[in-house]
Amino acid sequence: MGEICVVIEHRKGEIRDITFEMLFKARELCRAFSHRLTALVLAGKDSGLANGLAKWADRVVVFEDDRLETFNADLYKDILNRVIQEDRPFMTLMGHTSWGMDLAPALSVKTGLPLATDCVDIQAKDGRPMVVRQIYSGKLFSRVSFKESPGYLITVRPGAFLPPDAEAGSEGEVVNQDMPADLAEPRTTFVEFVDTGAGEIDITQADLLVSIGRGVGEEENIATIRELADRMGATLSCSRPVVDKNWLPKFHQVGTSGKSVRPKVYLALGISGAFQHVAGITGAGTVIAVNKDRKAPIFRVADYGVADDLFKVADALKEKLAGA
Ligand SMILES: Cc1cc2nc3c(=O)[nH]c(=O)nc-3n(C[C@H](O)[C@H](O)[C@H](O)COP(=O)(O)OP(=O)(O)OC[C@H]3O[C@@H](n4cnc5c(N)ncnc54)[C@H](O)[C@@H]3O)c2cc1C
């Protein structure tokens, strides 16, 4: 039986959502390929991270050491290379995050294994993985197959797979490993983690997004939509022109040059539905669009559409919520 290995991502002692997305997808692939699922934890001493992972994987392999408290591409590459040489996992998944983007290419060179990056889907075909990637800024999806190889490396786009709480299985075995004695001195050191400033929001974590586009017309009009979002308990996001006009800061932007989001509900107000925007909401649950142009492309991806003035709809919603 082969193995699919997921490299666990964590920050400040917390496992990051991308980890569970990868584990969820890896479990599906394990069923397709009849492999077992291994979660690989590289973390600081007594991190306790393995406990929360045992129900997601058949095996949790743990390397704990003070040097691994924060991500270091050199050390990770060295240890992963040894794990790959020893266990020969059929497939190794990493997040397409600042970690994965730093680590995966170097690991590919070190191991000689093929790498596909920023994948939004992974399927099984002829005994090998076949991945789906977006090209031309998300306008097209391309299917990429690998040449026969003893192993495959894949980075996964955050938000591409189902919500992390969708599945958890039986308890896996936890295997504590000794740190290799001859690790090379890393060329980089962790200096500081700089948090986003107070008051800033993370639209990638929101369950409910109210998103505004150029259709909002004027900066002054944003207040009324913000009020609606507050009443709904939603987070405000936007399309790129809203950021380009300096009406909202960049961290609100959804899309290829903004963030990929996966709320349960995405309410798009006055957004036309350009592909660069829509590429950022492929992981959204229900998409509701309000646009006064009934031919707007956003209606092609919306589950529900209202062809009307966004302010009329916003006022009606506020009234409903006030009466609720
Ligand atoms: C390299 C590149 C990267 C890009 N990255 C991104 C990205 O990450 N995110 C992103 O969003 N865009 C991105 N864009 C821009 C993208 O191509 C579109 O220009 C942009 O998404 C359009 O934003 P919009 O829908 O808000 O505006 P518009 O396309 O101008 O649409 C406004 C819509 O509002 C409707 N409307 C107007 N008034 C009202 C009203 N009162 N009530 C209801 N509806 C109304 C109109 O009918 C129209 O459909 C990128 C472009 C490039 C070239």
The ligand as a MOL file (V3000), in Angstrom:
LIG
                    3D

  0  0  0     0  0            999 V3000
M  V30 BEGIN CTAB
M  V30 COUNTS 53 58 0 0 0
M  V30 BEGIN ATOM
M  V30 1 C -4.4740 41.2450 -14.3440 0
M  V30 2 C -5.8390 41.6110 -13.8160 0
M  V30 3 C -6.1840 41.1970 -12.5580 0
M  V30 4 C -7.4470 41.5170 -12.0470 0
M  V30 5 N -7.7760 41.0940 -10.7820 0
M  V30 6 C -9.0090 41.3490 -10.3200 0
M  V30 7 C -9.4030 40.8840 -9.0300 0
M  V30 8 O -8.6320 40.2590 -8.3000 0
M  V30 9 N -10.6530 41.1540 -8.6240 0
M  V30 10 C -11.5540 41.8540 -9.3680 0
M  V30 11 O -12.6920 42.0680 -8.9140 0
M  V30 12 N -11.1960 42.3130 -10.5760 0
M  V30 13 C -9.9580 42.1060 -11.0620 0
M  V30 14 N -9.6040 42.6090 -12.2690 0
M  V30 15 C -10.5230 43.5510 -12.9450 0
M  V30 16 C -11.6290 42.8580 -13.7010 0
M  V30 17 O -11.2250 42.5670 -15.0100 0
M  V30 18 C -12.8880 43.7490 -13.7760 0
M  V30 19 O -12.5290 44.9680 -14.3720 0
M  V30 20 C -13.5040 44.0270 -12.4100 0
M  V30 21 O -13.7320 42.8100 -11.7300 0
M  V30 22 C -14.8270 44.7400 -12.5910 0
M  V30 23 O -15.2950 45.1230 -11.3410 0
M  V30 24 P -16.8230 45.4250 -11.1260 0
M  V30 25 O -17.6390 44.2360 -11.4850 0
M  V30 26 O -16.9670 45.9770 -9.7530 0
M  V30 27 O -17.0700 46.6450 -12.1140 0
M  V30 28 P -17.8230 46.6990 -13.5060 0
M  V30 29 O -17.3480 45.6690 -14.4460 0
M  V30 30 O -17.7710 48.1170 -13.9400 0
M  V30 31 O -19.3180 46.2980 -13.1250 0
M  V30 32 C -20.1740 47.0950 -12.3670 0
M  V30 33 C -21.5280 46.4290 -12.4250 0
M  V30 34 O -22.4260 47.1050 -11.5720 0
M  V30 35 C -23.6960 47.1330 -12.1760 0
M  V30 36 N -24.4060 48.2740 -11.5930 0
M  V30 37 C -24.1370 49.5920 -11.7450 0
M  V30 38 N -24.9550 50.3290 -10.9720 0
M  V30 39 C -25.7550 49.4470 -10.3170 0
M  V30 40 C -26.8160 49.5750 -9.3840 0
M  V30 41 N -27.2050 50.7790 -8.9190 0
M  V30 42 N -27.4370 48.4600 -8.9420 0
M  V30 43 C -27.0690 47.2230 -9.3790 0
M  V30 44 N -26.0760 47.0410 -10.2760 0
M  V30 45 C -25.4060 48.1330 -10.7120 0
M  V30 46 C -23.4290 47.2600 -13.6600 0
M  V30 47 O -24.5190 46.7650 -14.4020 0
M  V30 48 C -22.1720 46.4310 -13.8170 0
M  V30 49 O -22.4760 45.0910 -14.1870 0
M  V30 50 C -8.3530 42.2880 -12.8120 0
M  V30 51 C -7.9840 42.6910 -14.0880 0
M  V30 52 C -6.7450 42.3710 -14.5930 0
M  V30 53 C -6.3890 42.8100 -15.9730 0
M  V30 END ATOM
M  V30 BEGIN BOND
M  V30 1 1 1 2
M  V30 2 1 2 3
M  V30 3 2 2 52
M  V30 4 2 3 4
M  V30 5 1 4 5
M  V30 6 1 4 50
M  V30 7 2 5 6
M  V30 8 1 6 7
M  V30 9 1 6 13
M  V30 10 2 7 8
M  V30 11 1 7 9
M  V30 12 1 9 10
M  V30 13 2 10 11
M  V30 14 1 10 12
M  V30 15 2 12 13
M  V30 16 1 13 14
M  V30 17 1 14 15
M  V30 18 1 14 50
M  V30 19 1 15 16
M  V30 20 1 16 17
M  V30 21 1 16 18
M  V30 22 1 18 19
M  V30 23 1 18 20
M  V30 24 1 20 21
M  V30 25 1 20 22
M  V30 26 1 22 23
M  V30 27 1 23 24
M  V30 28 2 24 25
M  V30 29 1 24 26
M  V30 30 1 24 27
M  V30 31 1 27 28
M  V30 32 2 28 29
M  V30 33 1 28 30
M  V30 34 1 28 31
M  V30 35 1 31 32
M  V30 36 1 32 33
M  V30 37 1 33 34
M  V30 38 1 33 48
M  V30 39 1 34 35
M  V30 40 1 35 36
M  V30 41 1 35 46
M  V30 42 1 36 37
M  V30 43 1 36 45
M  V30 44 2 37 38
M  V30 45 1 38 39
M  V30 46 1 39 40
M  V30 47 2 39 45
M  V30 48 1 40 41
M  V30 49 2 40 42
M  V30 50 1 42 43
M  V30 51 2 43 44
M  V30 52 1 44 45
M  V30 53 1 46 47
M  V30 54 1 46 48
M  V30 55 1 48 49
M  V30 56 2 50 51
M  V30 57 1 51 52
M  V30 58 1 52 53
M  V30 END BOND
M  V30 END CTAB
M  END
